[in-house]
Amino acid sequence: MDTEENGFLTLADLKQICESVNLNFSNKIIQEMIEEADNTGDGKISLTEFTSIMCQTGRFKYCAPK
């Protein structure tokens, strides 16, 4: 998903991912997703932030049970 292999996801990355699976979210909605996951406030989603938000969904099999 990290198309430029820079260690984080950006709005452009998430937009491309959504489009590739036919999800037509506006930039505003995608930005809200980033803001929800972005604990550092840098406007990007790191692997740690991504893993954290995925674990919260309960659908990520690599999370340790709480």
All heavy atoms as a GROMACS GRO file, in nm:
protein
  515
    1MET      N    1   0.081  -0.120   0.000
    1MET     CA    2   0.000   0.000   0.000
    1MET      C    3   0.086   0.126   0.000
    1MET      O    4   0.042   0.228  -0.049
    1MET     CB    5  -0.094  -0.001   0.120
    1MET     CG    6  -0.197  -0.112   0.110
    1MET     SD    7  -0.336  -0.114   0.226
    1MET     CE    8  -0.275  -0.051   0.374
    2ASP      N    9   0.204   0.118   0.054
    2ASP     CA   10   0.296   0.231   0.057
    2ASP      C   11   0.366   0.237  -0.079
    2ASP      O   12   0.474   0.186  -0.098
    2ASP     CB   13   0.397   0.210   0.171
    2ASP     CG   14   0.502   0.318   0.181
    2ASP    OD1   15   0.492   0.420   0.112
    2ASP    OD2   16   0.596   0.299   0.260
    3THR      N   17   0.301   0.300  -0.174
    3THR     CA   18   0.345   0.295  -0.314
    3THR      C   19   0.484   0.352  -0.336
    3THR      O   20   0.554   0.307  -0.425
    3THR     CB   21   0.245   0.368  -0.405
    3THR    OG1   22   0.231   0.503  -0.361
    3THR    CG2   23   0.109   0.299  -0.404
    4GLU      N   24   0.526   0.448  -0.257
    4GLU     CA   25   0.658   0.507  -0.276
    4GLU      C   26   0.761   0.449  -0.180
    4GLU      O   27   0.875   0.493  -0.177
    4GLU     CB   28   0.650   0.658  -0.262
    4GLU     CG   29   0.563   0.718  -0.372
    4GLU     CD   30   0.579   0.867  -0.386
    4GLU    OE1   31   0.680   0.920  -0.340
    4GLU    OE2   32   0.490   0.927  -0.445
    5GLU      N   33   0.718   0.349  -0.100
    5GLU     CA   34   0.805   0.278  -0.006
    5GLU      C   35   0.882   0.375   0.083
    5GLU      O   36   1.002   0.362   0.104
    5GLU     CB   37   0.900   0.185  -0.081
    5GLU     CG   38   0.826   0.077  -0.158
    5GLU     CD   39   0.917  -0.019  -0.230
    5GLU    OE1   40   1.040  -0.014  -0.210
    5GLU    OE2   41   0.865  -0.102  -0.307
    6ASN      N   42   0.809   0.471   0.141
    6ASN     CA   43   0.872   0.570   0.227
    6ASN      C   44   0.837   0.550   0.375
    6ASN      O   45   0.876   0.631   0.459
    6ASN     CB   46   0.837   0.712   0.182
    6ASN     CG   47   0.690   0.730   0.157
    6ASN    OD1   48   0.609   0.655   0.208
    6ASN    ND2   49   0.655   0.828   0.077
    7GLY      N   50   0.764   0.444   0.407
    7GLY     CA   51   0.737   0.412   0.546
    7GLY      C   52   0.609   0.470   0.603
    7GLY      O   53   0.585   0.459   0.722
    8PHE      N   54   0.527   0.529   0.519
    8PHE     CA   55   0.400   0.584   0.566
    8PHE      C   56   0.301   0.594   0.451
    8PHE      O   57   0.338   0.581   0.334
    8PHE     CB   58   0.421   0.722   0.630
    8PHE     CG   59   0.494   0.820   0.543
    8PHE    CD1   60   0.429   0.893   0.445
    8PHE    CD2   61   0.630   0.842   0.560
    8PHE    CE1   62   0.497   0.983   0.364
    8PHE    CE2   63   0.699   0.932   0.480
    8PHE     CZ   64   0.630   1.004   0.382
    9LEU      N   65   0.175   0.613   0.487
    9LEU     CA   66   0.069   0.631   0.388
    9LEU      C   67   0.024   0.776   0.389
    9LEU      O   68   0.012   0.837   0.495
    9LEU     CB   69  -0.050   0.541   0.420
    9LEU     CG   70  -0.024   0.391   0.419
    9LEU    CD1   71  -0.148   0.315   0.466
    9LEU    CD2   72   0.019   0.345   0.282
   10THR      N   73  -0.001   0.829   0.272
   10THR     CA   74  -0.049   0.966   0.257
   10THR      C   75  -0.190   0.965   0.201
   10THR      O   76  -0.244   0.859   0.164
   10THR     CB   77   0.040   1.044   0.158
   10THR    OG1   78   0.030   0.981   0.029
   10THR    CG2   79   0.185   1.046   0.203
   11LEU      N   80  -0.249   1.082   0.191
   11LEU     CA   81  -0.380   1.094   0.130
   11LEU      C   82  -0.378   1.036  -0.012
   11LEU      O   83  -0.469   0.962  -0.050
   11LEU     CB   84  -0.425   1.241   0.127
   11LEU     CG   85  -0.568   1.261   0.080
   11LEU    CD1   86  -0.636   1.368   0.163
   11LEU    CD2   87  -0.575   1.297  -0.066
   12ALA      N   88  -0.274   1.066  -0.087
   12ALA     CA   89  -0.264   1.014  -0.224
   12ALA      C   90  -0.260   0.862  -0.226
   12ALA      O   91  -0.324   0.798  -0.311
   12ALA     CB   92  -0.142   1.072  -0.294
   13ASP      N   93  -0.185   0.802  -0.133
   13ASP     CA   94  -0.180   0.655  -0.125
   13ASP      C   95  -0.317   0.597  -0.096
   13ASP      O   96  -0.362   0.503  -0.162
   13ASP     CB   97  -0.084   0.609  -0.014
   13ASP     CG   98   0.062   0.639  -0.042
   13ASP    OD1   99   0.104   0.631  -0.159
   13ASP    OD2  100   0.134   0.668   0.055
   14LEU      N  101  -0.384   0.654   0.006
   14LEU     CA  102  -0.516   0.602   0.042
   14LEU      C  103  -0.618   0.623  -0.068
   14LEU      O  104  -0.704   0.539  -0.092
   14LEU     CB  105  -0.563   0.665   0.173
   14LEU     CG  106  -0.484   0.621   0.296
   14LEU    CD1  107  -0.534   0.695   0.420
   14LEU    CD2  108  -0.492   0.473   0.317
   15LYS      N  109  -0.609   0.736  -0.138
   15LYS     CA  110  -0.699   0.762  -0.251
   15LYS      C  111  -0.680   0.654  -0.358
   15LYS      O  112  -0.777   0.599  -0.411
   15LYS     CB  113  -0.671   0.901  -0.307
   15LYS     CG  114  -0.761   0.943  -0.419
   15LYS     CD  115  -0.891   0.993  -0.368
   15LYS     CE  116  -0.974   1.052  -0.481
   15LYS     NZ  117  -1.109   1.080  -0.437
   16GLN      N  118  -0.554   0.624  -0.389
   16GLN     CA  119  -0.524   0.523  -0.491
   16GLN      C  120  -0.575   0.386  -0.447
   16GLN      O  121  -0.631   0.311  -0.527
   16GLN     CB  122  -0.374   0.518  -0.516
   16GLN     CG  123  -0.334   0.421  -0.623
   16GLN     CD  124  -0.184   0.424  -0.650
   16GLN    OE1  125  -0.106   0.484  -0.576
   16GLN    NE2  126  -0.144   0.358  -0.756
   17ILE      N  127  -0.557   0.352  -0.320
   17ILE     CA  128  -0.604   0.224  -0.267
   17ILE      C  129  -0.756   0.214  -0.280
   17ILE      O  130  -0.810   0.113  -0.326
   17ILE     CB  131  -0.560   0.206  -0.121
   17ILE    CG1  132  -0.408   0.191  -0.113
   17ILE    CG2  133  -0.630   0.086  -0.057
   17ILE    CD1  134  -0.350   0.217   0.024
   18CYS      N  135  -0.825   0.320  -0.239
   18CYS     CA  136  -0.972   0.321  -0.247
   18CYS      C  137  -1.019   0.305  -0.391
   18CYS      O  138  -1.110   0.226  -0.419
   18CYS     CB  139  -1.027   0.450  -0.186
   18CYS     SG  140  -1.011   0.458  -0.007
   19GLU      N  141  -0.957   0.379  -0.481
   19GLU     CA  142  -0.997   0.370  -0.621
   19GLU      C  143  -0.971   0.231  -0.678
   19GLU      O  144  -1.049   0.182  -0.760
   19GLU     CB  145  -0.923   0.477  -0.703
   19GLU     CG  146  -0.974   0.617  -0.673
   19GLU     CD  147  -0.893   0.727  -0.740
   19GLU    OE1  148  -0.787   0.697  -0.801
   19GLU    OE2  149  -0.935   0.844  -0.730
   20SER      N  150  -0.864   0.166  -0.633
   20SER     CA  151  -0.831   0.034  -0.687
   20SER      C  152  -0.932  -0.072  -0.647
   20SER      O  153  -0.942  -0.177  -0.712
   20SER     CB  154  -0.690  -0.008  -0.644
   20SER     OG  155  -0.688  -0.043  -0.507
   21VAL      N  156  -1.008  -0.046  -0.540
   21VAL     CA  157  -1.112  -0.141  -0.498
   21VAL      C  158  -1.252  -0.081  -0.514
   21VAL      O  159  -1.348  -0.122  -0.450
   21VAL     CB  160  -1.089  -0.191  -0.353
   21VAL    CG1  161  -0.963  -0.275  -0.345
   21VAL    CG2  162  -1.086  -0.076  -0.254
   22ASN      N  163  -1.260   0.017  -0.604
   22ASN     CA  164  -1.387   0.082  -0.640
   22ASN      C  165  -1.461   0.146  -0.523
   22ASN      O  166  -1.584   0.141  -0.516
   22ASN     CB  167  -1.479  -0.016  -0.713
   22ASN     CG  168  -1.423  -0.058  -0.846
   22ASN    OD1  169  -1.366   0.024  -0.919
   22ASN    ND2  170  -1.434  -0.185  -0.879
   23LEU      N  171  -1.386   0.205  -0.430
   23LEU     CA  172  -1.445   0.284  -0.323
   23LEU      C  173  -1.426   0.431  -0.360
   23LEU      O  174  -1.313   0.477  -0.372
   23LEU     CB  175  -1.379   0.255  -0.188
   23LEU     CG  176  -1.400   0.116  -0.133
   23LEU    CD1  177  -1.314   0.096  -0.009
   23LEU    CD2  178  -1.547   0.093  -0.100
   24ASN      N  179  -1.533   0.501  -0.380
   24ASN     CA  180  -1.525   0.639  -0.426
   24ASN      C  181  -1.543   0.737  -0.311
   24ASN      O  182  -1.645   0.803  -0.299
   24ASN     CB  183  -1.630   0.664  -0.535
   24ASN     CG  184  -1.604   0.579  -0.656
   24ASN    OD1  185  -1.491   0.573  -0.704
   24ASN    ND2  186  -1.706   0.511  -0.705
   25PHE      N  187  -1.441   0.745  -0.224
   25PHE     CA  188  -1.443   0.838  -0.113
   25PHE      C  189  -1.387   0.972  -0.158
   25PHE      O  190  -1.289   0.977  -0.233
   25PHE     CB  191  -1.360   0.786   0.004
   25PHE     CG  192  -1.414   0.663   0.070
   25PHE    CD1  193  -1.335   0.552   0.091
   25PHE    CD2  194  -1.547   0.657   0.112
   25PHE    CE1  195  -1.384   0.438   0.154
   25PHE    CE2  196  -1.598   0.543   0.174
   25PHE     CZ  197  -1.516   0.434   0.195
   26SER      N  198  -1.444   1.079  -0.107
   26SER     CA  199  -1.392   1.212  -0.135
   26SER      C  200  -1.261   1.232  -0.060
   26SER      O  201  -1.231   1.160   0.037
   26SER     CB  202  -1.492   1.319  -0.092
   26SER     OG  203  -1.503   1.322   0.049
   27ASN      N  204  -1.184   1.331  -0.103
   27ASN     CA  205  -1.060   1.363  -0.032
   27ASN      C  206  -1.090   1.400   0.113
   27ASN      O  207  -1.010   1.370   0.202
   27ASN     CB  208  -0.986   1.477  -0.100
   27ASN     CG  209  -0.916   1.432  -0.227
   27ASN    OD1  210  -0.914   1.314  -0.260
   27ASN    ND2  211  -0.858   1.526  -0.298
   28LYS      N  212  -1.203   1.465   0.137
   28LYS     CA  213  -1.240   1.504   0.273
   28LYS      C  214  -1.257   1.381   0.362
   28LYS      O  215  -1.208   1.378   0.475
   28LYS     CB  216  -1.369   1.586   0.272
   28LYS     CG  217  -1.412   1.630   0.409
   28LYS     CD  218  -1.540   1.710   0.406
   28LYS     CE  219  -1.577   1.748   0.549
   28LYS     NZ  220  -1.713   1.789   0.566
   29ILE      N  221  -1.326   1.280   0.312
   29ILE     CA  222  -1.347   1.156   0.388
   29ILE      C  223  -1.214   1.086   0.413
   29ILE      O  224  -1.186   1.039   0.524
   29ILE     CB  225  -1.445   1.061   0.316
   29ILE    CG1  226  -1.583   1.124   0.307
   29ILE    CG2  227  -1.451   0.925   0.384
   29ILE    CD1  228  -1.653   1.148   0.439
   30ILE      N  229  -1.129   1.079   0.313
   30ILE     CA  230  -0.999   1.014   0.329
   30ILE      C  231  -0.914   1.092   0.429
   30ILE      O  232  -0.846   1.032   0.513
   30ILE     CB  233  -0.928   0.998   0.193
   30ILE    CG1  234  -1.009   0.903   0.104
   30ILE    CG2  235  -0.786   0.946   0.212
   30ILE    CD1  236  -0.962   0.895  -0.038
   31GLN      N  237  -0.919   1.224   0.424
   31GLN     CA  238  -0.846   1.305   0.520
   31GLN      C  239  -0.895   1.279   0.662
   31GLN      O  240  -0.816   1.271   0.756
   31GLN     CB  241  -0.858   1.454   0.486
   31GLN     CG  242  -0.774   1.543   0.575
   31GLN     CD  243  -0.625   1.513   0.565
   31GLN    OE1  244  -0.571   1.494   0.457
   31GLN    NE2  245  -0.558   1.509   0.678
   32GLU      N  246  -1.025   1.261   0.679
   32GLU     CA  247  -1.080   1.227   0.810
   32GLU      C  248  -1.028   1.092   0.858
   32GLU      O  249  -1.001   1.074   0.977
   32GLU     CB  250  -1.232   1.228   0.806
   32GLU     CG  251  -1.290   1.368   0.794
   32GLU     CD  252  -1.441   1.370   0.777
   32GLU    OE1  253  -1.505   1.264   0.783
   32GLU    OE2  254  -1.494   1.480   0.755
   33MET      N  255  -1.014   0.996   0.767
   33MET     CA  256  -0.958   0.866   0.802
   33MET      C  257  -0.814   0.882   0.852
   33MET      O  258  -0.775   0.821   0.952
   33MET     CB  259  -0.958   0.772   0.681
   33MET     CG  260  -1.092   0.726   0.636
   33MET     SD  261  -1.069   0.623   0.489
   33MET     CE  262  -1.236   0.612   0.429
   34ILE      N  263  -0.738   0.963   0.781
   34ILE     CA  264  -0.599   0.988   0.821
   34ILE      C  265  -0.595   1.051   0.959
   34ILE      O  266  -0.518   1.009   1.046
   34ILE     CB  267  -0.527   1.076   0.717
   34ILE    CG1  268  -0.507   0.997   0.587
   34ILE    CG2  269  -0.393   1.127   0.772
   34ILE    CD1  270  -0.455   1.079   0.471
   35GLU      N  271  -0.678   1.151   0.981
   35GLU     CA  272  -0.679   1.219   1.109
   35GLU      C  273  -0.716   1.125   1.223
   35GLU      O  274  -0.662   1.136   1.333
   35GLU     CB  275  -0.775   1.338   1.105
   35GLU     CG  276  -0.723   1.452   1.018
   35GLU     CD  277  -0.825   1.559   0.989
   35GLU    OE1  278  -0.938   1.555   1.044
   35GLU    OE2  279  -0.792   1.649   0.908
   36GLU      N  280  -0.803   1.030   1.197
   36GLU     CA  281  -0.842   0.932   1.299
   36GLU      C  282  -0.725   0.841   1.337
   36GLU      O  283  -0.706   0.807   1.454
   36GLU     CB  284  -0.958   0.847   1.248
   36GLU     CG  285  -1.005   0.740   1.343
   36GLU     CD  286  -1.075   0.794   1.467
   36GLU    OE1  287  -1.132   0.904   1.463
   36GLU    OE2  288  -1.072   0.722   1.570
   37ALA      N  289  -0.644   0.804   1.240
   37ALA     CA  290  -0.534   0.710   1.264
   37ALA      C  291  -0.403   0.778   1.300
   37ALA      O  292  -0.316   0.716   1.361
   37ALA     CB  293  -0.512   0.624   1.139
   38ASP      N  294  -0.389   0.904   1.266
   38ASP     CA  295  -0.262   0.977   1.280
   38ASP      C  296  -0.241   1.027   1.423
   38ASP      O  297  -0.285   1.135   1.459
   38ASP     CB  298  -0.260   1.094   1.182
   38ASP     CG  299  -0.133   1.176   1.188
   38ASP    OD1  300  -0.033   1.127   1.243
   38ASP    OD2  301  -0.134   1.290   1.137
   39ASN      N  302  -0.170   0.948   1.503
   39ASN     CA  303  -0.146   0.984   1.643
   39ASN      C  304  -0.040   1.092   1.659
   39ASN      O  305  -0.036   1.160   1.761
   39ASN     CB  306  -0.103   0.860   1.723
   39ASN     CG  307  -0.214   0.758   1.730
   39ASN    OD1  308  -0.331   0.793   1.738
   39ASN    ND2  309  -0.178   0.632   1.726
   40THR      N  310   0.048   1.107   1.562
   40THR     CA  311   0.158   1.203   1.575
   40THR      C  312   0.124   1.340   1.518
   40THR      O  313   0.197   1.435   1.542
   40THR     CB  314   0.285   1.150   1.504
   40THR    OG1  315   0.256   1.133   1.365
   40THR    CG2  316   0.333   1.020   1.566
   41GLY      N  317   0.016   1.348   1.440
   41GLY     CA  318  -0.025   1.476   1.384
   41GLY      C  319   0.059   1.522   1.266
   41GLY      O  320   0.056   1.639   1.230
   42ASP      N  321   0.130   1.428   1.202
   42ASP     CA  322   0.214   1.468   1.089
   42ASP      C  323   0.143   1.457   0.954
   42ASP      O  324   0.201   1.483   0.849
   42ASP     CB  325   0.345   1.388   1.086
   42ASP     CG  326   0.324   1.238   1.068
   42ASP    OD1  327   0.210   1.193   1.054
   42ASP    OD2  328   0.426   1.166   1.070
   43GLY      N  329   0.015   1.416   0.956
   43GLY     CA  330  -0.062   1.408   0.831
   43GLY      C  331  -0.037   1.281   0.752
   43GLY      O  332  -0.082   1.269   0.638
   44LYS      N  333   0.035   1.187   0.811
   44LYS     CA  334   0.067   1.061   0.745
   44LYS      C  335   0.033   0.947   0.841
   44LYS      O  336   0.024   0.967   0.961
   44LYS     CB  337   0.216   1.054   0.712
   44LYS     CG  338   0.269   1.169   0.632
   44LYS     CD  339   0.420   1.162   0.627
   44LYS     CE  340   0.477   1.301   0.607
   44LYS     NZ  341   0.621   1.303   0.629
   45ILE      N  342   0.019   0.828   0.786
   45ILE     CA  343  -0.007   0.710   0.868
   45ILE      C  344   0.115   0.619   0.862
   45ILE      O  345   0.147   0.564   0.756
   45ILE     CB  346  -0.132   0.634   0.821
   45ILE    CG1  347  -0.254   0.726   0.826
   45ILE    CG2  348  -0.155   0.510   0.906
   45ILE    CD1  349  -0.379   0.664   0.768
   46SER      N  350   0.182   0.605   0.976
   46SER     CA  351   0.298   0.516   0.984
   46SER      C  352   0.250   0.372   0.998
   46SER      O  353   0.131   0.346   1.022
   46SER     CB  354   0.384   0.553   1.105
   46SER     OG  355   0.314   0.523   1.225
   47LEU      N  356   0.343   0.278   0.989
   47LEU     CA  357   0.307   0.138   1.007
   47LEU      C  358   0.250   0.115   1.147
   47LEU      O  359   0.151   0.043   1.163
   47LEU     CB  360   0.428   0.047   0.983
   47LEU     CG  361   0.406  -0.101   1.006
   47LEU    CD1  362   0.294  -0.155   0.916
   47LEU    CD2  363   0.534  -0.179   0.984
   48THR      N  364   0.309   0.177   1.246
   48THR     CA  365   0.260   0.164   1.384
   48THR      C  366   0.117   0.216   1.396
   48THR      O  367   0.031   0.152   1.457
   48THR     CB  368   0.352   0.239   1.482
   48THR    OG1  369   0.484   0.184   1.471
   48THR    CG2  370   0.303   0.228   1.625
   49GLU      N  371   0.090   0.332   1.337
   49GLU     CA  372  -0.044   0.390   1.342
   49GLU      C  373  -0.144   0.304   1.265
   49GLU      O  374  -0.256   0.282   1.311
   49GLU     CB  375  -0.043   0.533   1.286
   49GLU     CG  376   0.032   0.630   1.375
   49GLU     CD  377   0.064   0.761   1.309
   49GLU    OE1  378   0.080   0.767   1.184
   49GLU    OE2  379   0.075   0.860   1.382
   50PHE      N  380  -0.102   0.253   1.150
   50PHE     CA  381  -0.188   0.167   1.070
   50PHE      C  382  -0.223   0.040   1.147
   50PHE      O  383  -0.338   0.000   1.154
   50PHE     CB  384  -0.120   0.132   0.937
   50PHE     CG  385  -0.202   0.042   0.849
   50PHE    CD1  386  -0.304   0.094   0.771
   50PHE    CD2  387  -0.179  -0.094   0.846
   50PHE    CE1  388  -0.381   0.010   0.690
   50PHE    CE2  389  -0.256  -0.178   0.766
   50PHE     CZ  390  -0.356  -0.125   0.688
   51THR      N  391  -0.122  -0.022   1.207
   51THR     CA  392  -0.144  -0.144   1.283
   51THR      C  393  -0.236  -0.119   1.401
   51THR      O  394  -0.328  -0.198   1.428
   51THR     CB  395  -0.010  -0.202   1.332
   51THR    OG1  396   0.074  -0.225   1.218
   51THR    CG2  397  -0.030  -0.331   1.407
   52SER      N  398  -0.217  -0.007   1.468
   52SER     CA  399  -0.301   0.029   1.582
   52SER      C  400  -0.447   0.042   1.542
   52SER      O  401  -0.537  -0.012   1.606
   52SER     CB  402  -0.251   0.158   1.645
   52SER     OG  403  -0.336   0.200   1.748
   53ILE      N  404  -0.474   0.113   1.434
   53ILE     CA  405  -0.613   0.134   1.391
   53ILE      C  406  -0.673   0.003   1.340
   53ILE      O  407  -0.791  -0.025   1.364
   53ILE     CB  408  -0.625   0.248   1.288
   53ILE    CG1  409  -0.766   0.307   1.286
   53ILE    CG2  410  -0.586   0.208   1.149
   53ILE    CD1  411  -0.798   0.400   1.396
   54MET      N  412  -0.593  -0.082   1.275
   54MET     CA  413  -0.644  -0.210   1.229
   54MET      C  414  -0.678  -0.300   1.347
   54MET      O  415  -0.778  -0.372   1.344
   54MET     CB  416  -0.542  -0.278   1.136
   54MET     CG  417  -0.527  -0.210   1.002
   54MET     SD  418  -0.680  -0.200   0.908
   54MET     CE  419  -0.709  -0.372   0.873
   55CYS      N  420  -0.596  -0.297   1.451
   55CYS     CA  421  -0.624  -0.378   1.570
   55CYS      C  422  -0.754  -0.335   1.637
   55CYS      O  423  -0.825  -0.418   1.693
   55CYS     CB  424  -0.508  -0.370   1.667
   55CYS     SG  425  -0.362  -0.461   1.612
   56GLN      N  426  -0.786  -0.209   1.629
   56GLN     CA  427  -0.909  -0.158   1.688
   56GLN      C  428  -1.032  -0.213   1.618
   56GLN      O  429  -1.139  -0.220   1.677
   56GLN     CB  430  -0.912  -0.006   1.687
   56GLN     CG  431  -0.813   0.057   1.781
   56GLN     CD  432  -0.811   0.207   1.770
   56GLN    OE1  433  -0.910   0.270   1.736
   56GLN    NE2  434  -0.696   0.266   1.798
   57THR      N  435  -1.019  -0.253   1.492
   57THR     CA  436  -1.134  -0.304   1.417
   57THR      C  437  -1.169  -0.446   1.457
   57THR      O  438  -1.280  -0.492   1.431
   57THR     CB  439  -1.108  -0.304   1.265
   57THR    OG1  440  -1.008  -0.402   1.235
   57THR    CG2  441  -1.067  -0.168   1.214
   58GLY      N  442  -1.073  -0.518   1.515
   58GLY     CA  443  -1.097  -0.657   1.552
   58GLY      C  444  -1.091  -0.753   1.433
   58GLY      O  445  -1.124  -0.870   1.445
   59ARG      N  446  -1.048  -0.704   1.317
   59ARG     CA  447  -1.045  -0.787   1.197
   59ARG      C  448  -0.902  -0.810   1.146
   59ARG      O  449  -0.882  -0.860   1.037
   59ARG     CB  450  -1.129  -0.723   1.088
   59ARG     CG  451  -1.275  -0.706   1.133
   59ARG     CD  452  -1.361  -0.639   1.032
   59ARG     NE  453  -1.398  -0.718   0.918
   59ARG     CZ  454  -1.484  -0.821   0.917
   59ARG    NH1  455  -1.540  -0.861   1.026
   59ARG    NH2  456  -1.515  -0.882   0.806
   60PHE      N  457  -0.806  -0.777   1.227
   60PHE     CA  458  -0.665  -0.790   1.189
   60PHE      C  459  -0.606  -0.905   1.267
   60PHE      O  460  -0.585  -0.896   1.387
   60PHE     CB  461  -0.594  -0.658   1.219
   60PHE     CG  462  -0.462  -0.639   1.153
   60PHE    CD1  463  -0.446  -0.652   1.016
   60PHE    CD2  464  -0.351  -0.604   1.228
   60PHE    CE1  465  -0.324  -0.632   0.955
   60PHE    CE2  466  -0.227  -0.584   1.169
   60PHE     CZ  467  -0.213  -0.598   1.031
   61LYS      N  468  -0.579  -1.017   1.202
   61LYS     CA  469  -0.545  -1.141   1.271
   61LYS      C  470  -0.410  -1.137   1.342
   61LYS      O  471  -0.382  -1.224   1.423
   61LYS     CB  472  -0.549  -1.259   1.175
   61LYS     CG  473  -0.440  -1.260   1.070
   61LYS     CD  474  -0.453  -1.382   0.980
   61LYS     CE  475  -0.343  -1.388   0.879
   61LYS     NZ  476  -0.351  -1.506   0.796
   62TYR      N  477  -0.328  -1.037   1.317
   62TYR     CA  478  -0.195  -1.031   1.379
   62TYR      C  479  -0.193  -0.956   1.511
   62TYR      O  480  -0.089  -0.941   1.572
   62TYR     CB  481  -0.094  -0.969   1.281
   62TYR     CG  482  -0.084  -1.052   1.155
   62TYR    CD1  483  -0.146  -1.011   1.038
   62TYR    CD2  484  -0.016  -1.173   1.156
   62TYR    CE1  485  -0.137  -1.089   0.923
   62TYR    CE2  486  -0.009  -1.252   1.043
   62TYR     CZ  487  -0.069  -1.209   0.926
   62TYR     OH  488  -0.063  -1.286   0.814
   63CYS      N  489  -0.306  -0.911   1.559
   63CYS     CA  490  -0.312  -0.838   1.686
   63CYS      C  491  -0.323  -0.936   1.801
   63CYS      O  492  -0.396  -1.035   1.794
   63CYS     CB  493  -0.434  -0.746   1.689
   63CYS     SG  494  -0.427  -0.618   1.563
   64ALA      N  495  -0.250  -0.906   1.906
   64ALA     CA  496  -0.260  -0.988   2.027
   64ALA      C  497  -0.394  -0.961   2.094
   64ALA      O  498  -0.440  -0.847   2.096
   64ALA     CB  499  -0.146  -0.957   2.121
   65PRO      N  500  -0.457  -1.063   2.148
   65PRO     CA  501  -0.585  -1.040   2.218
   65PRO      C  502  -0.565  -0.947   2.336
   65PRO      O  503  -0.462  -0.951   2.402
   65PRO     CB  504  -0.626  -1.180   2.266
   65PRO     CG  505  -0.530  -1.276   2.208
   65PRO     CD  506  -0.415  -1.201   2.150
   66LYS      N  507  -0.665  -0.864   2.361
   66LYS     CA  508  -0.657  -0.770   2.473
   66LYS      C  509  -0.707  -0.834   2.599
   66LYS      O  510  -0.788  -0.917   2.605
   66LYS     CB  511  -0.737  -0.644   2.442
   66LYS     CG  512  -0.674  -0.567   2.328
   66LYS     CD  513  -0.752  -0.441   2.301
   66LYS     CE  514  -0.688  -0.366   2.187
   66LYS     NZ  515  -0.756  -0.245   2.154
   0.00000   0.00000   0.00000
